Amino acid sequence: MSETGMEQKYIKEAFDTILGESGGFYVPPARPQLTDFIADLRRIGVVPVLAHPLKDMTEQELRSILPALVAAG
């Protein structure tokens, strides 16, 4: 195995056993609240658009969050 191949093997092993979601050192990424993100976009003059919302959520889920999204901008 080439040196690069060995390095890739060790990197994959590190992510699989230590840094991956099942590893002891995994830290989930910090994600802003959607309403905070919308407000930030509005502050800099961007018009946020919710495209294809029913692709990733049900109509009931959309109806439950829509008022907060509209209020955020």
C-alpha positions, -999 to +999 in steps of 0.1 A: +000+000+000+013+034-009+021+060+018-009+081+007-031+050+009-019+043+044-025+079+054-061+077+040-066+044+059-055+060+092-077+091+086-107+069+078-101+048+109-098+079+131-131+092+119-148+059+121-136+051+157-128+085+174-142+115+155-173+100+139-208+102+154-203+070+173-168+081+186-160+096+219-148+129+206-177+136+182-191+171+185-223+178+165-220+209+143-236+241+157-264+252+135-282+285+139-320+285+145-338+290+112-355+321+125-322+336+135-308+329+101-337+345+084-334+376+106-297+378+098-304+376+061-331+403+063-306+426+082-283+425+052-310+430+026-315+395+014-351+383+008-352+347+020-373+322+001-386+288+013-383+267-019-399+232-021-408+230+016-429+198+013-399+179+000-384+176+035-414+181+057-451+173+059-478+199+054-486+198+091-449+205+100-448+234+076-480+249+090-466+246+125-434+266+117-446+290+091-459+317+115-424+319+131-407+320+098-430+348+085-424+367+118-386+364+113-388+380+079 
